[in-house]
Amino acid sequence: MILKKLVCCNTSHDLLTLKPHEKQTELHRKRSIVLATLDYLLDNYVGIIIYDDFDPVKDYYVQQQVQAEKYFKQRKLDRLDQQLHRLTEGFKHQVNLEFPHYIRERTGYEIDIFAYERNRVAGVLAKQRIDTEEESRSVSLILKSNQLVYQDKEEILKFLLRDLSERKKEFNELSQKSKKVSSQIVETVERDGMITETIQICFGPKPVHFNQREVFSPDGKLRLTITESSDGRHPSTTITIFFEKASRPLYGTNGLYPDLNAFWKDNNTIIIETKKSYVKGFQHGKVQSFDDTVLVEYLET
């Protein structure tokens, strides 16, 4: 099989300078890569979170398949390129080196998911300074994924990250002189040798309220949080469940309700105690992540 190099993704300038026959070739390449990427995502991520028997991940990727075909028929190469960038962004942070191999086997194309980051790092090395969060993230990602072109630059990049950290620290110290910020852990409850509930309240320079309780399932495998938060204008109280690989809000209200309560009836059932007076935003009765299924029962007074 002849492998064809594909950088993920092209710049706008590259796309604009393509000749008509080159654009047609690139359209077919990008369509093949995007559809293969969606097949990979469907194979690996469907079922990661399902609520009330609806799988939003599967629904989204199926819609993206339809969208990719639409962009191809409309000859919108830039949109296909942007779509590919969005779909592969997560693979970088996972350092998923299996994905490029999958694309090579499925399509015959080579794909470089770290191309953007390598270009940014080259610019950082050229000026010997990190100036933006985007540059910082790119440098950290390249170091984490061991994707350096020149391994002798590793120590230089680490030094530049430390330099940025020191500059940010100095800036924050100056900023804090005019602000009053506090963070306090109010209570940690330990039951049977396991921390089952933590309450934390934070106050910042704005009228912010944050109060979170965390409760583990009896087997310690899953957990839920009850979070009250407000920026001074939009108060809310939300209950969220955390699985091994995903999380999902189960119940949400528009308002701060300290007496809203949730606890585990058993490893697969959550009881949520609510009141009719709460201004509800949403609620779910069943949530699943792969083989783990949790039912939600509501007690309303």
C-alpha positions in Angstrom: 0.0 0.0 0.0 1.3 3.4 -0.9 1.0 5.8 2.0 0.2 9.4 1.4 1.1 12.1 3.9 -1.7 14.1 5.3 -1.0 16.9 7.8 -3.8 17.5 10.3 -4.8 20.0 9.5 -4.0 22.3 6.6 -3.7 26.1 7.1 -6.3 28.4 5.4 -3.5 29.7 3.1 -2.7 26.1 2.0 -6.3 25.5 1.0 -6.7 28.8 -0.8 -3.7 28.2 -3.0 -4.8 24.8 -4.3 -5.6 24.4 -8.0 -9.0 23.0 -9.0 -7.7 19.4 -9.6 -5.6 19.6 -6.4 -8.7 20.7 -4.5 -10.7 17.8 -5.8 -8.0 15.3 -4.8 -7.8 17.0 -1.3 -11.6 16.8 -1.0 -11.5 13.0 -1.5 -8.7 12.7 1.0 -10.3 14.7 3.7 -13.6 12.9 3.2 -11.9 9.5 3.6 -10.1 10.7 6.7 -13.1 12.3 8.4 -15.4 9.3 7.8 -12.7 6.9 9.0 -12.2 9.1 12.1 -15.9 9.0 12.8 -15.9 5.2 12.4 -13.1 5.0 15.0 -15.0 7.3 17.4 -18.2 5.3 17.0 -16.3 2.0 17.6 -14.6 3.3 20.8 -16.9 5.9 22.4 -20.5 4.8 21.8 -21.9 3.9 25.2 -19.6 6.0 27.3 -22.6 7.9 28.6 -26.3 7.1 28.1 -29.1 8.8 29.9 -32.8 7.8 29.7 -31.8 5.4 27.0 -30.4 8.2 24.8 -26.8 8.0 23.6 -25.7 11.6 22.9 -22.3 10.5 21.7 -23.6 8.1 19.1 -26.2 10.7 18.0 -23.5 13.4 17.6 -21.1 11.3 15.5 -23.9 10.0 13.2 -24.9 13.6 12.6 -21.2 14.4 11.9 -21.2 11.7 9.2 -24.1 13.3 7.5 -22.4 16.7 7.8 -19.1 15.4 6.3 -21.0 14.1 3.2 -22.7 17.5 2.9 -19.4 19.4 3.0 -18.0 17.0 0.4 -20.9 17.5 -2.0 -20.7 21.3 -1.5 -16.9 21.2 -2.1 -16.3 23.0 1.2 -12.8 21.8 1.8 -12.2 24.3 4.6 -15.2 23.0 6.5 -14.0 19.4 6.2 -10.6 20.5 7.4 -12.2 22.3 10.4 -14.3 19.2 11.2 -11.3 16.9 11.1 -9.5 19.3 13.5 -12.3 19.2 16.0 -12.8 15.5 15.8 -9.1 14.7 16.4 -8.3 17.3 19.0 -9.0 14.9 21.9 -6.5 12.3 20.6 -3.6 14.7 21.2 -4.3 15.1 24.9 -4.9 11.4 25.2 -1.6 10.8 23.3 -3.5 8.3 21.2 -0.9 6.9 18.9 -3.2 4.0 17.9 -5.5 6.4 16.0 -2.9 7.4 13.3 -2.2 3.7 12.8 -5.9 3.0 12.4 -6.2 5.8 9.7 -3.2 4.4 7.9 -4.7 0.9 7.8 -8.1 2.1 6.8 -7.3 4.8 4.2 -3.7 4.5 3.2 -3.0 8.1 4.4 -0.6 9.2 7.1 -2.0 11.7 9.5 0.0 13.9 11.9 -2.3 14.9 14.8 0.5 17.0 16.4 1.3 19.2 13.4 -0.2 22.4 14.9 1.7 21.8 18.1 5.0 21.2 16.4 4.6 24.4 14.4 3.9 26.4 17.6 6.9 24.8 19.4 9.1 25.7 16.4 8.0 29.3 16.9 8.7 29.2 20.6 12.2 27.8 20.0 12.9 30.5 17.4 12.0 33.4 19.8 13.2 31.5 23.0 10.1 32.6 25.0 6.5 31.4 25.7 4.0 34.3 25.5 0.6 32.7 25.4 -1.5 29.9 27.0 -1.8 28.3 23.5 2.0 28.1 23.2 2.3 26.8 26.8 -0.3 24.0 26.1 1.5 23.1 22.8 4.9 22.8 24.5 3.5 20.8 27.4 1.7 18.5 25.0 4.7 17.9 22.8 6.8 17.1 25.9 4.2 14.8 27.4 3.7 12.9 24.1 7.4 12.7 23.4 6.8 14.1 19.9 9.9 16.4 19.8 11.6 16.5 16.4 14.9 17.4 18.1 15.3 15.7 21.5 18.1 18.0 22.5 15.5 20.8 22.8 13.7 19.2 25.7 15.6 21.0 28.5 15.2 24.3 26.7 11.4 23.9 26.5 11.2 22.9 30.2 13.2 26.0 31.1 10.8 28.2 29.0 7.8 26.6 30.8 9.4 27.4 34.2 10.1 31.0 33.0 6.5 31.4 32.1 5.3 30.0 35.4 7.5 32.5 37.3 6.2 35.4 35.2 2.6 34.3 35.9 3.3 34.0 39.6 4.7 37.5 39.7 1.6 38.8 37.9 -0.8 37.0 40.2 0.9 38.3 43.3 0.5 41.8 42.0 -3.1 41.2 41.1 -4.0 39.6 44.5 -3.0 42.8 46.3 -6.2 44.4 45.2 -8.4 41.4 45.8 -9.6 39.3 48.7 -9.9 35.7 47.8 -10.4 32.8 50.3 -10.9 29.1 50.0 -11.9 26.9 52.9 -12.6 23.2 53.4 -15.5 23.3 55.9 -16.0 19.6 56.6 -14.7 16.2 55.7 -16.7 13.2 56.8 -15.0 9.8 57.1 -17.1 6.7 57.3 -15.7 3.2 57.6 -12.2 4.4 56.7 -13.4 6.1 53.5 -13.9 9.8 52.8 -17.5 9.9 51.7 -18.5 13.6 51.7 -16.5 16.8 51.4 -18.0 20.3 51.7 -16.0 23.2 50.3 -16.9 26.9 50.1 -15.0 29.4 48.1 -15.4 33.2 47.9 -13.8 35.4 45.4 -13.7 39.2 44.7 -17.1 39.0 43.0 -20.3 37.8 44.8 -19.5 34.1 44.1 -20.9 31.2 46.0 -19.6 27.7 45.7 -20.6 24.8 47.9 -20.0 21.1 46.9 -20.7 17.8 48.6 -19.2 14.6 47.3 -20.8 11.2 48.0 -19.3 7.8 47.0 -21.3 4.7 46.1 -21.1 1.9 48.8 -18.5 0.0 46.8 -16.5 3.2 46.2 -16.6 2.7 42.4 -18.8 5.7 41.5 -19.5 9.1 43.1 -21.9 11.9 42.8 -21.6 15.6 43.7 -24.2 18.1 44.8 -23.0 21.5 43.7 -24.4 25.0 44.6 -22.8 27.8 42.6 -23.5 31.4 41.7 -21.7 34.2 40.0 -24.0 36.6 41.7 -26.5 36.5 38.8 -27.1 32.9 37.9 -27.5 30.6 40.9 -27.9 26.9 40.4 -27.8 23.6 42.3 -26.7 20.5 40.3 -26.3 16.8 41.0 -23.7 15.1 38.8 -22.7 11.4 38.6 -19.1 10.4 37.9 -18.3 7.1 36.2 -14.8 5.8 35.4 -14.6 7.5 32.0 -17.4 10.0 31.9 -19.7 12.2 34.0 -23.2 13.5 33.5 -25.5 16.0 35.4 -28.5 14.1 36.7 -30.6 16.9 38.1 -30.4 20.6 37.9 -32.3 23.6 39.5 -32.3 27.3 38.9 -31.4 28.5 42.4 -29.4 27.7 45.5 -30.9 24.9 47.6 -28.7 23.8 50.5 -31.3 21.3 51.6 -31.3 19.5 48.3 -30.0 16.0 49.1 -28.9 12.9 47.3 -27.5 9.6 48.5 -26.9 6.0 47.3 -29.6 3.5 48.0 -27.2 0.8 46.7 -24.4 0.6 44.1 -26.9 1.1 41.3 -29.5 3.4 42.7 -29.4 7.0 43.7 -32.1 8.7 45.8 -32.6 12.4 45.2 -34.7 14.3 47.8 -36.3 17.4 46.2 -39.1 19.8 46.9 -42.0 21.1 44.8 -40.8 24.6 45.4 -37.5 24.1 43.6 -37.2 25.7 40.2 -36.2 22.7 38.2 -34.1 22.8 35.1 -33.8 19.2 34.1 -33.8 15.7 35.6 -33.0 12.1 34.4 -34.2 8.8 35.7 -31.5 6.5 34.3 -27.8 6.9 33.3 -25.4 4.4 31.9 -21.7 4.3 31.0 -20.7 1.1 29.2 -21.6 -1.8 31.6 -22.5 0.5 34.6 -26.2 1.4 34.9 -27.6 3.6 37.6 -31.3 4.3 38.3 -32.4 7.6 39.9 -35.4 7.7 42.2 -37.0 11.0 43.2 -38.6 11.8 46.6 -40.5 15.1 46.3 -42.0 16.8 49.2 
